[in-house]
Amino acid sequence: MRRLFTIVTAGTLAGLLCAGAGTAVGAGASVGGHVKQPGGPIVRTPVAGNSGLPTISENWSGYAAVSAKKFTYVRSSFIQPKITCPGVKNQWTSNWVGLDGFTSNTVEQDGTFAMCGGAASKTPVYEAWYELFPAGSVNVFAVKAGDKMDVSVRFKSGKFTLTVADLTSGKKVTHTAACGTCQRSSAEWIIERPALCNNTGTKCFLTELAHYHTATMGASQAQVAGRATRSVASFDNIPIFMIDPLASGGFISLDTVAALKGSAFTATWNRSGTATPITLGPRR
């Protein structure tokens, strides 16, 4: 499955290098045959011990909720984390909410990403986006570190409505689309290190995790059909830890996800990890 990331701030991103390529990113362009992908299904790690809770993932950290009833709504608010860029290529992080992707192969999601750009990979770049995976990701507007974001996905009358709002700047984008194959089997509140793939989606790798310091996802709520909106803590929720697998069979943690406090949780960056080849989609 292939996701295309549409760049709408060509001037801001000029000079971005990725996958060892020596050309600059332009609007809607790929670099060295690679395209950027800020969202998508969970990549479950093959290391031993992943059968229980919490879930161990190579690209997600945060929380997922599951229910016997189909989800109709997910929401969160957060302060856009400020990243530190040490001059290392391919360091990204993304905060988002979504439906599906934890136990299914589609994801209806929106949020922000932050990456280290510029010719020396020392310039932080922040963007808001939405995506209905496996359809392409779409950048919607630039954001700044410290901006208060409010993001949500709602399903009603056969359509998904994805809303990204920057409450600090007043920018807001809403996108509505139908999806006949989306299961609405889970809701998620996620910090992610995204993937870079070639244009056919046959070769992908996870980026390093940009140094985001801490990220707090607040007002984290969801709703299932026929029920009222509730906090993530009131659902059957599963913590997700982002790791780097080791050749020895173990792993190292890239960040630490704290316990839920009602509708909020905080994740703390530990290390950037290494770029990791992956196959997009859940491993079961």
Contacts in CASP RR format, 6 or more apart in sequence:
PFRMAT RR
TARGET T0000
AUTHOR 0000-0000-0000
METHOD contacts of the structure
MODEL  1
MRRLFTIVTAGTLAGLLCAGAGTAVGAGASVGGHVKQPGGPIVRTPVAGN
SGLPTISENWSGYAAVSAKKFTYVRSSFIQPKITCPGVKNQWTSNWVGLD
GFTSNTVEQDGTFAMCGGAASKTPVYEAWYELFPAGSVNVFAVKAGDKMD
VSVRFKSGKFTLTVADLTSGKKVTHTAACGTCQRSSAEWIIERPALCNNT
GTKCFLTELAHYHTATMGASQAQVAGRATRSVASFDNIPIFMIDPLASGG
FISLDTVAALKGSAFTATWNRSGTATPITLGPRR
1 105 0 8 1.000
1 133 0 8 1.000
1 134 0 8 1.000
1 201 0 8 1.000
1 280 0 8 1.000
1 281 0 8 1.000
2 134 0 8 1.000
2 136 0 8 1.000
2 197 0 8 1.000
2 199 0 8 1.000
2 200 0 8 1.000
2 201 0 8 1.000
3 35 0 8 1.000
3 37 0 8 1.000
3 39 0 8 1.000
3 40 0 8 1.000
3 131 0 8 1.000
3 133 0 8 1.000
3 134 0 8 1.000
3 135 0 8 1.000
3 136 0 8 1.000
3 137 0 8 1.000
3 197 0 8 1.000
3 280 0 8 1.000
4 28 0 8 1.000
4 35 0 8 1.000
4 37 0 8 1.000
4 136 0 8 1.000
4 137 0 8 1.000
5 28 0 8 1.000
5 35 0 8 1.000
5 36 0 8 1.000
5 37 0 8 1.000
5 38 0 8 1.000
5 129 0 8 1.000
5 136 0 8 1.000
5 137 0 8 1.000
5 139 0 8 1.000
6 27 0 8 1.000
6 28 0 8 1.000
6 136 0 8 1.000
6 137 0 8 1.000
6 138 0 8 1.000
6 139 0 8 1.000
7 13 0 8 1.000
7 25 0 8 1.000
7 26 0 8 1.000
7 27 0 8 1.000
7 28 0 8 1.000
7 29 0 8 1.000
7 36 0 8 1.000
7 139 0 8 1.000
8 27 0 8 1.000
8 28 0 8 1.000
8 127 0 8 1.000
8 139 0 8 1.000
8 140 0 8 1.000
8 141 0 8 1.000
9 125 0 8 1.000
9 127 0 8 1.000
9 139 0 8 1.000
9 142 0 8 1.000
10 25 0 8 1.000
10 26 0 8 1.000
10 27 0 8 1.000
10 28 0 8 1.000
11 26 0 8 1.000
12 125 0 8 1.000
12 142 0 8 1.000
13 25 0 8 1.000
13 26 0 8 1.000
13 117 0 8 1.000
13 118 0 8 1.000
13 125 0 8 1.000
14 24 0 8 1.000
14 25 0 8 1.000
14 26 0 8 1.000
14 118 0 8 1.000
15 24 0 8 1.000
15 25 0 8 1.000
15 117 0 8 1.000
15 118 0 8 1.000
15 119 0 8 1.000
16 24 0 8 1.000
16 25 0 8 1.000
16 31 0 8 1.000
16 115 0 8 1.000
16 117 0 8 1.000
16 118 0 8 1.000
16 121 0 8 1.000
16 125 0 8 1.000
17 23 0 8 1.000
17 24 0 8 1.000
17 31 0 8 1.000
17 89 0 8 1.000
17 117 0 8 1.000
17 118 0 8 1.000
17 119 0 8 1.000
17 121 0 8 1.000
18 25 0 8 1.000
18 31 0 8 1.000
18 32 0 8 1.000
18 34 0 8 1.000
18 36 0 8 1.000
18 89 0 8 1.000
18 90 0 8 1.000
18 196 0 8 1.000
19 31 0 8 1.000
19 32 0 8 1.000
19 33 0 8 1.000
19 34 0 8 1.000
19 90 0 8 1.000
19 196 0 8 1.000
19 205 0 8 1.000
20 32 0 8 1.000
20 89 0 8 1.000
21 31 0 8 1.000
21 32 0 8 1.000
21 33 0 8 1.000
21 34 0 8 1.000
22 31 0 8 1.000
22 32 0 8 1.000
23 31 0 8 1.000
23 32 0 8 1.000
24 31 0 8 1.000
25 31 0 8 1.000
30 199 0 8 1.000
33 198 0 8 1.000
33 199 0 8 1.000
34 196 0 8 1.000
34 197 0 8 1.000
34 198 0 8 1.000
34 199 0 8 1.000
35 196 0 8 1.000
35 197 0 8 1.000
35 198 0 8 1.000
35 199 0 8 1.000
36 92 0 8 1.000
36 115 0 8 1.000
36 137 0 8 1.000
36 194 0 8 1.000
36 196 0 8 1.000
37 137 0 8 1.000
37 194 0 8 1.000
37 195 0 8 1.000
37 196 0 8 1.000
37 197 0 8 1.000
37 204 0 8 1.000
37 280 0 8 1.000
38 92 0 8 1.000
38 94 0 8 1.000
38 96 0 8 1.000
38 113 0 8 1.000
38 129 0 8 1.000
38 131 0 8 1.000
38 137 0 8 1.000
38 192 0 8 1.000
38 194 0 8 1.000
39 94 0 8 1.000
39 96 0 8 1.000
39 107 0 8 1.000
39 109 0 8 1.000
39 131 0 8 1.000
39 133 0 8 1.000
39 137 0 8 1.000
39 192 0 8 1.000
39 194 0 8 1.000
39 195 0 8 1.000
40 101 0 8 1.000
40 107 0 8 1.000
40 109 0 8 1.000
40 131 0 8 1.000
40 133 0 8 1.000
40 280 0 8 1.000
40 281 0 8 1.000
41 100 0 8 1.000
41 101 0 8 1.000
41 102 0 8 1.000
41 104 0 8 1.000
41 105 0 8 1.000
41 106 0 8 1.000
41 107 0 8 1.000
41 133 0 8 1.000
41 280 0 8 1.000
41 281 0 8 1.000
41 282 0 8 1.000
42 55 0 8 1.000
42 57 0 8 1.000
42 59 0 8 1.000
42 60 0 8 1.000
42 64 0 8 1.000
42 101 0 8 1.000
42 102 0 8 1.000
42 240 0 8 1.000
42 281 0 8 1.000
42 282 0 8 1.000
43 57 0 8 1.000
43 58 0 8 1.000
43 59 0 8 1.000
43 60 0 8 1.000
43 206 0 8 1.000
43 278 0 8 1.000
43 279 0 8 1.000
43 280 0 8 1.000
43 281 0 8 1.000
43 282 0 8 1.000
43 283 0 8 1.000
44 50 0 8 1.000
44 55 0 8 1.000
44 56 0 8 1.000
44 57 0 8 1.000
44 58 0 8 1.000
44 282 0 8 1.000
44 283 0 8 1.000
44 284 0 8 1.000
45 56 0 8 1.000
45 57 0 8 1.000
45 58 0 8 1.000
45 243 0 8 1.000
45 245 0 8 1.000
45 251 0 8 1.000
45 283 0 8 1.000
46 245 0 8 1.000
46 283 0 8 1.000
47 56 0 8 1.000
47 243 0 8 1.000
47 245 0 8 1.000
47 246 0 8 1.000
47 249 0 8 1.000
47 250 0 8 1.000
47 251 0 8 1.000
48 249 0 8 1.000
48 250 0 8 1.000
49 56 0 8 1.000
50 56 0 8 1.000
53 238 0 8 1.000
53 239 0 8 1.000
54 238 0 8 1.000
54 239 0 8 1.000
54 240 0 8 1.000
54 241 0 8 1.000
54 257 0 8 1.000
55 64 0 8 1.000
55 238 0 8 1.000
55 239 0 8 1.000
55 240 0 8 1.000
55 241 0 8 1.000
56 240 0 8 1.000
56 241 0 8 1.000
56 243 0 8 1.000
56 251 0 8 1.000
57 240 0 8 1.000
57 241 0 8 1.000
57 242 0 8 1.000
57 243 0 8 1.000
58 206 0 8 1.000
58 242 0 8 1.000
58 243 0 8 1.000
58 244 0 8 1.000
58 245 0 8 1.000
58 276 0 8 1.000
58 278 0 8 1.000
59 192 0 8 1.000
59 193 0 8 1.000
59 194 0 8 1.000
59 195 0 8 1.000
59 206 0 8 1.000
59 242 0 8 1.000
59 278 0 8 1.000
60 188 0 8 1.000
60 190 0 8 1.000
60 191 0 8 1.000
60 192 0 8 1.000
60 240 0 8 1.000
60 242 0 8 1.000
61 190 0 8 1.000
61 191 0 8 1.000
61 192 0 8 1.000
61 240 0 8 1.000
61 241 0 8 1.000
61 242 0 8 1.000
61 254 0 8 1.000
61 255 0 8 1.000
61 257 0 8 1.000
61 267 0 8 1.000
62 188 0 8 1.000
62 189 0 8 1.000
62 190 0 8 1.000
62 191 0 8 1.000
62 217 0 8 1.000
62 239 0 8 1.000
62 240 0 8 1.000
62 257 0 8 1.000
62 265 0 8 1.000
62 267 0 8 1.000
63 188 0 8 1.000
63 189 0 8 1.000
63 190 0 8 1.000
63 220 0 8 1.000
63 232 0 8 1.000
63 237 0 8 1.000
63 238 0 8 1.000
63 239 0 8 1.000
63 240 0 8 1.000
63 257 0 8 1.000
63 260 0 8 1.000
63 265 0 8 1.000
64 102 0 8 1.000
64 186 0 8 1.000
64 187 0 8 1.000
64 188 0 8 1.000
64 189 0 8 1.000
64 190 0 8 1.000
64 237 0 8 1.000
64 238 0 8 1.000
64 240 0 8 1.000
65 71 0 8 1.000
65 186 0 8 1.000
65 187 0 8 1.000
65 188 0 8 1.000
65 222 0 8 1.000
65 232 0 8 1.000
65 235 0 8 1.000
65 236 0 8 1.000
65 237 0 8 1.000
65 238 0 8 1.000
66 102 0 8 1.000
66 103 0 8 1.000
66 185 0 8 1.000
66 186 0 8 1.000
66 235 0 8 1.000
66 236 0 8 1.000
66 238 0 8 1.000
67 224 0 8 1.000
67 235 0 8 1.000
67 236 0 8 1.000
69 224 0 8 1.000
69 225 0 8 1.000
69 226 0 8 1.000
69 227 0 8 1.000
70 155 0 8 1.000
70 183 0 8 1.000
70 184 0 8 1.000
70 185 0 8 1.000
70 224 0 8 1.000
70 225 0 8 1.000
71 99 0 8 1.000
71 155 0 8 1.000
71 184 0 8 1.000
71 185 0 8 1.000
71 186 0 8 1.000
71 187 0 8 1.000
71 222 0 8 1.000
71 223 0 8 1.000
71 224 0 8 1.000
71 225 0 8 1.000
72 154 0 8 1.000
72 155 0 8 1.000
72 156 0 8 1.000
72 184 0 8 1.000
72 223 0 8 1.000
72 224 0 8 1.000
72 225 0 8 1.000
72 226 0 8 1.000
73 152 0 8 1.000
73 153 0 8 1.000
73 154 0 8 1.000
73 155 0 8 1.000
73 221 0 8 1.000
73 222 0 8 1.000
73 223 0 8 1.000
73 229 0 8 1.000
74 97 0 8 1.000
74 98 0 8 1.000
74 99 0 8 1.000
74 152 0 8 1.000
74 153 0 8 1.000
74 187 0 8 1.000
74 188 0 8 1.000
74 189 0 8 1.000
74 221 0 8 1.000
74 222 0 8 1.000
74 223 0 8 1.000
75 97 0 8 1.000
75 150 0 8 1.000
75 151 0 8 1.000
75 152 0 8 1.000
75 153 0 8 1.000
75 219 0 8 1.000
75 220 0 8 1.000
75 221 0 8 1.000
75 222 0 8 1.000
75 229 0 8 1.000
76 97 0 8 1.000
76 150 0 8 1.000
76 151 0 8 1.000
76 152 0 8 1.000
76 189 0 8 1.000
76 217 0 8 1.000
76 218 0 8 1.000
76 219 0 8 1.000
76 220 0 8 1.000
76 221 0 8 1.000
77 148 0 8 1.000
77 149 0 8 1.000
77 150 0 8 1.000
77 151 0 8 1.000
77 167 0 8 1.000
77 217 0 8 1.000
77 218 0 8 1.000
77 219 0 8 1.000
78 95 0 8 1.000
78 148 0 8 1.000
78 149 0 8 1.000
78 215 0 8 1.000
78 216 0 8 1.000
78 217 0 8 1.000
78 218 0 8 1.000
79 146 0 8 1.000
79 147 0 8 1.000
79 148 0 8 1.000
79 149 0 8 1.000
79 216 0 8 1.000
80 95 0 8 1.000
80 112 0 8 1.000
80 114 0 8 1.000
80 126 0 8 1.000
80 143 0 8 1.000
80 144 0 8 1.000
80 145 0 8 1.000
80 146 0 8 1.000
80 147 0 8 1.000
80 148 0 8 1.000
80 149 0 8 1.000
81 93 0 8 1.000
81 95 0 8 1.000
81 114 0 8 1.000
81 145 0 8 1.000
81 146 0 8 1.000
81 212 0 8 1.000
81 213 0 8 1.000
81 214 0 8 1.000
81 215 0 8 1.000
82 124 0 8 1.000
82 145 0 8 1.000
82 146 0 8 1.000
82 212 0 8 1.000
82 213 0 8 1.000
83 91 0 8 1.000
83 93 0 8 1.000
83 114 0 8 1.000
83 115 0 8 1.000
83 116 0 8 1.000
83 124 0 8 1.000
83 145 0 8 1.000
83 210 0 8 1.000
83 211 0 8 1.000
83 212 0 8 1.000
83 213 0 8 1.000
84 124 0 8 1.000
84 210 0 8 1.000
84 211 0 8 1.000
84 213 0 8 1.000
85 91 0 8 1.000
85 116 0 8 1.000
85 117 0 8 1.000
85 121 0 8 1.000
85 122 0 8 1.000
85 123 0 8 1.000
85 124 0 8 1.000
85 210 0 8 1.000
85 211 0 8 1.000
86 116 0 8 1.000
86 122 0 8 1.000
86 211 0 8 1.000
87 116 0 8 1.000
87 120 0 8 1.000
87 121 0 8 1.000
87 122 0 8 1.000
88 116 0 8 1.000
88 121 0 8 1.000
88 208 0 8 1.000
88 272 0 8 1.000
89 116 0 8 1.000
89 121 0 8 1.000
90 121 0 8 1.000
90 196 0 8 1.000
90 207 0 8 1.000
90 208 0 8 1.000
90 275 0 8 1.000
91 115 0 8 1.000
91 116 0 8 1.000
91 121 0 8 1.000
91 207 0 8 1.000
91 208 0 8 1.000
91 209 0 8 1.000
91 210 0 8 1.000
91 211 0 8 1.000
91 272 0 8 1.000
92 113 0 8 1.000
92 114 0 8 1.000
92 115 0 8 1.000
92 116 0 8 1.000
92 193 0 8 1.000
92 194 0 8 1.000
92 207 0 8 1.000
92 208 0 8 1.000
92 209 0 8 1.000
92 210 0 8 1.000
93 113 0 8 1.000
93 114 0 8 1.000
93 115 0 8 1.000
93 191 0 8 1.000
93 192 0 8 1.000
93 193 0 8 1.000
93 209 0 8 1.000
93 210 0 8 1.000
93 212 0 8 1.000
93 215 0 8 1.000
94 111 0 8 1.000
94 112 0 8 1.000
94 113 0 8 1.000
94 114 0 8 1.000
94 190 0 8 1.000
94 191 0 8 1.000
94 192 0 8 1.000
94 193 0 8 1.000
94 194 0 8 1.000
95 111 0 8 1.000
95 112 0 8 1.000
95 149 0 8 1.000
95 190 0 8 1.000
95 191 0 8 1.000
95 192 0 8 1.000
95 215 0 8 1.000
95 217 0 8 1.000
96 109 0 8 1.000
96 110 0 8 1.000
96 111 0 8 1.000
96 112 0 8 1.000
96 151 0 8 1.000
96 188 0 8 1.000
96 190 0 8 1.000
96 192 0 8 1.000
97 109 0 8 1.000
97 110 0 8 1.000
97 111 0 8 1.000
97 151 0 8 1.000
97 152 0 8 1.000
97 153 0 8 1.000
97 187 0 8 1.000
97 188 0 8 1.000
97 189 0 8 1.000
97 190 0 8 1.000
97 217 0 8 1.000
97 220 0 8 1.000
98 107 0 8 1.000
98 108 0 8 1.000
98 109 0 8 1.000
98 110 0 8 1.000
98 153 0 8 1.000
98 187 0 8 1.000
98 188 0 8 1.000
98 190 0 8 1.000
99 107 0 8 1.000
99 108 0 8 1.000
99 109 0 8 1.000
99 153 0 8 1.000
99 155 0 8 1.000
99 160 0 8 1.000
99 182 0 8 1.000
99 184 0 8 1.000
99 186 0 8 1.000
99 187 0 8 1.000
99 188 0 8 1.000
100 106 0 8 1.000
100 107 0 8 1.000
100 108 0 8 1.000
100 182 0 8 1.000
100 183 0 8 1.000
100 184 0 8 1.000
100 185 0 8 1.000
100 186 0 8 1.000
101 107 0 8 1.000
101 133 0 8 1.000
101 186 0 8 1.000
101 188 0 8 1.000
101 282 0 8 1.000
102 185 0 8 1.000
102 186 0 8 1.000
102 188 0 8 1.000
102 238 0 8 1.000
102 282 0 8 1.000
103 183 0 8 1.000
103 185 0 8 1.000
103 186 0 8 1.000
103 282 0 8 1.000
104 182 0 8 1.000
104 183 0 8 1.000
104 185 0 8 1.000
104 186 0 8 1.000
104 282 0 8 1.000
105 134 0 8 1.000
105 281 0 8 1.000
105 282 0 8 1.000
106 132 0 8 1.000
106 133 0 8 1.000
106 134 0 8 1.000
106 179 0 8 1.000
106 181 0 8 1.000
106 182 0 8 1.000
106 183 0 8 1.000
107 131 0 8 1.000
107 132 0 8 1.000
107 133 0 8 1.000
108 131 0 8 1.000
108 132 0 8 1.000
108 133 0 8 1.000
108 153 0 8 1.000
108 155 0 8 1.000
108 160 0 8 1.000
108 162 0 8 1.000
108 179 0 8 1.000
108 182 0 8 1.000
109 130 0 8 1.000
109 131 0 8 1.000
109 132 0 8 1.000
109 133 0 8 1.000
109 153 0 8 1.000
109 162 0 8 1.000
109 188 0 8 1.000
110 128 0 8 1.000
110 129 0 8 1.000
110 130 0 8 1.000
110 131 0 8 1.000
110 151 0 8 1.000
110 152 0 8 1.000
110 153 0 8 1.000
110 162 0 8 1.000
110 163 0 8 1.000
110 164 0 8 1.000
110 175 0 8 1.000
111 128 0 8 1.000
111 129 0 8 1.000
111 130 0 8 1.000
111 149 0 8 1.000
111 151 0 8 1.000
111 164 0 8 1.000
112 126 0 8 1.000
112 127 0 8 1.000
112 128 0 8 1.000
112 129 0 8 1.000
112 143 0 8 1.000
112 149 0 8 1.000
112 151 0 8 1.000
112 164 0 8 1.000
113 126 0 8 1.000
113 127 0 8 1.000
113 129 0 8 1.000
113 194 0 8 1.000
114 124 0 8 1.000
114 125 0 8 1.000
114 126 0 8 1.000
114 145 0 8 1.000
114 210 0 8 1.000
114 212 0 8 1.000
115 124 0 8 1.000
115 125 0 8 1.000
115 207 0 8 1.000
115 210 0 8 1.000
116 122 0 8 1.000
116 123 0 8 1.000
116 124 0 8 1.000
116 125 0 8 1.000
116 210 0 8 1.000
117 123 0 8 1.000
117 124 0 8 1.000
117 125 0 8 1.000
118 125 0 8 1.000
124 145 0 8 1.000
126 142 0 8 1.000
126 143 0 8 1.000
126 144 0 8 1.000
126 145 0 8 1.000
126 147 0 8 1.000
127 139 0 8 1.000
127 140 0 8 1.000
127 141 0 8 1.000
127 142 0 8 1.000
127 143 0 8 1.000
128 139 0 8 1.000
128 140 0 8 1.000
128 141 0 8 1.000
128 142 0 8 1.000
128 143 0 8 1.000
128 149 0 8 1.000
128 164 0 8 1.000
128 166 0 8 1.000
128 171 0 8 1.000
128 173 0 8 1.000
129 137 0 8 1.000
129 138 0 8 1.000
129 139 0 8 1.000
129 140 0 8 1.000
129 164 0 8 1.000
130 137 0 8 1.000
130 138 0 8 1.000
130 140 0 8 1.000
130 162 0 8 1.000
130 164 0 8 1.000
130 173 0 8 1.000
130 175 0 8 1.000
131 137 0 8 1.000
131 138 0 8 1.000
132 160 0 8 1.000
132 162 0 8 1.000
132 177 0 8 1.000
132 179 0 8 1.000
132 182 0 8 1.000
135 177 0 8 1.000
138 175 0 8 1.000
140 164 0 8 1.000
140 173 0 8 1.000
141 164 0 8 1.000
141 166 0 8 1.000
141 171 0 8 1.000
141 173 0 8 1.000
143 149 0 8 1.000
143 166 0 8 1.000
143 169 0 8 1.000
143 171 0 8 1.000
144 168 0 8 1.000
144 169 0 8 1.000
146 168 0 8 1.000
147 166 0 8 1.000
147 167 0 8 1.000
147 168 0 8 1.000
147 169 0 8 1.000
148 166 0 8 1.000
148 167 0 8 1.000
148 168 0 8 1.000
149 164 0 8 1.000
149 165 0 8 1.000
149 166 0 8 1.000
149 167 0 8 1.000
150 163 0 8 1.000
150 165 0 8 1.000
150 167 0 8 1.000
150 219 0 8 1.000
151 163 0 8 1.000
151 164 0 8 1.000
151 165 0 8 1.000
152 162 0 8 1.000
152 163 0 8 1.000
153 160 0 8 1.000
153 161 0 8 1.000
153 162 0 8 1.000
153 163 0 8 1.000
154 160 0 8 1.000
154 161 0 8 1.000
154 163 0 8 1.000
155 161 0 8 1.000
155 182 0 8 1.000
155 184 0 8 1.000
158 178 0 8 1.000
159 176 0 8 1.000
159 177 0 8 1.000
159 178 0 8 1.000
160 176 0 8 1.000
160 177 0 8 1.000
160 178 0 8 1.000
160 179 0 8 1.000
160 182 0 8 1.000
161 174 0 8 1.000
161 175 0 8 1.000
161 176 0 8 1.000
162 174 0 8 1.000
162 175 0 8 1.000
162 176 0 8 1.000
162 177 0 8 1.000
163 172 0 8 1.000
163 173 0 8 1.000
163 174 0 8 1.000
163 175 0 8 1.000
164 172 0 8 1.000
164 173 0 8 1.000
164 174 0 8 1.000
165 171 0 8 1.000
165 172 0 8 1.000
165 173 0 8 1.000
166 172 0 8 1.000
187 222 0 8 1.000
187 232 0 8 1.000
187 235 0 8 1.000
189 217 0 8 1.000
189 220 0 8 1.000
189 232 0 8 1.000
189 265 0 8 1.000
190 240 0 8 1.000
191 212 0 8 1.000
191 215 0 8 1.000
191 217 0 8 1.000
191 242 0 8 1.000
191 255 0 8 1.000
191 267 0 8 1.000
192 242 0 8 1.000
193 206 0 8 1.000
193 207 0 8 1.000
193 208 0 8 1.000
193 209 0 8 1.000
193 210 0 8 1.000
193 242 0 8 1.000
193 254 0 8 1.000
194 206 0 8 1.000
194 207 0 8 1.000
195 204 0 8 1.000
195 205 0 8 1.000
195 206 0 8 1.000
195 207 0 8 1.000
195 278 0 8 1.000
195 280 0 8 1.000
196 204 0 8 1.000
196 205 0 8 1.000
196 207 0 8 1.000
197 203 0 8 1.000
197 204 0 8 1.000
197 205 0 8 1.000
197 280 0 8 1.000
198 204 0 8 1.000
201 280 0 8 1.000
203 277 0 8 1.000
204 277 0 8 1.000
204 278 0 8 1.000
204 279 0 8 1.000
204 280 0 8 1.000
205 275 0 8 1.000
205 276 0 8 1.000
205 277 0 8 1.000
205 278 0 8 1.000
206 275 0 8 1.000
206 276 0 8 1.000
206 278 0 8 1.000
207 275 0 8 1.000
208 272 0 8 1.000
208 273 0 8 1.000
208 274 0 8 1.000
208 275 0 8 1.000
209 242 0 8 1.000
209 254 0 8 1.000
209 255 0 8 1.000
209 269 0 8 1.000
209 271 0 8 1.000
209 272 0 8 1.000
209 273 0 8 1.000
210 272 0 8 1.000
211 269 0 8 1.000
211 272 0 8 1.000
212 269 0 8 1.000
213 268 0 8 1.000
213 269 0 8 1.000
214 266 0 8 1.000
214 267 0 8 1.000
214 268 0 8 1.000
214 269 0 8 1.000
215 266 0 8 1.000
215 267 0 8 1.000
216 264 0 8 1.000
216 265 0 8 1.000
216 266 0 8 1.000
216 267 0 8 1.000
217 264 0 8 1.000
217 265 0 8 1.000
217 266 0 8 1.000
217 267 0 8 1.000
218 263 0 8 1.000
218 264 0 8 1.000
218 265 0 8 1.000
219 263 0 8 1.000
219 264 0 8 1.000
220 231 0 8 1.000
220 232 0 8 1.000
220 263 0 8 1.000
220 264 0 8 1.000
220 265 0 8 1.000
221 229 0 8 1.000
221 230 0 8 1.000
221 231 0 8 1.000
221 232 0 8 1.000
221 263 0 8 1.000
222 229 0 8 1.000
222 230 0 8 1.000
222 232 0 8 1.000
222 235 0 8 1.000
223 229 0 8 1.000
223 230 0 8 1.000
231 262 0 8 1.000
231 263 0 8 1.000
232 260 0 8 1.000
232 262 0 8 1.000
232 263 0 8 1.000
232 265 0 8 1.000
233 260 0 8 1.000
233 261 0 8 1.000
233 262 0 8 1.000
233 263 0 8 1.000
237 260 0 8 1.000
239 257 0 8 1.000
239 259 0 8 1.000
240 257 0 8 1.000
241 253 0 8 1.000
241 255 0 8 1.000
241 256 0 8 1.000
241 257 0 8 1.000
242 253 0 8 1.000
242 254 0 8 1.000
242 255 0 8 1.000
243 251 0 8 1.000
243 252 0 8 1.000
243 253 0 8 1.000
243 254 0 8 1.000
244 251 0 8 1.000
244 252 0 8 1.000
244 254 0 8 1.000
244 273 0 8 1.000
244 274 0 8 1.000
244 276 0 8 1.000
245 251 0 8 1.000
245 276 0 8 1.000
246 252 0 8 1.000
252 271 0 8 1.000
252 273 0 8 1.000
253 270 0 8 1.000
253 271 0 8 1.000
254 269 0 8 1.000
254 270 0 8 1.000
254 271 0 8 1.000
254 272 0 8 1.000
254 273 0 8 1.000
255 267 0 8 1.000
255 268 0 8 1.000
255 269 0 8 1.000
255 270 0 8 1.000
256 267 0 8 1.000
256 268 0 8 1.000
256 270 0 8 1.000
257 265 0 8 1.000
257 266 0 8 1.000
257 267 0 8 1.000
258 265 0 8 1.000
258 266 0 8 1.000
258 267 0 8 1.000
258 268 0 8 1.000
259 265 0 8 1.000
END
